[in-house]
Amino acid sequence: MKDYQIDWTLYDQIERNRKEKAAAEWQEKVAHAKRMGSLQARIEVAVVVMILLLAWILIPAPFPR
């Protein structure tokens, strides 16, 4: 009876490719989340500034012009 040697190189390559693809997808998701987070922060700052400007225009008493 022959002793069969299993060639694991193809399996290892497929597994490595799968892990690299998953890591790349995860990095892409993280980068996208960071971009969306900074965008949300910018929008929040813009809204606060607009509210302050509107209050400065509409409420004349506490703010000297």
Summary of the structure (lengths in Angstrom):
residues: 65
radius of gyration: 28.7
end to end distance: 98.9
largest distance: 99.7
contacts: 103
relative contact order: 0.05
helix: 77%
strand: 0%
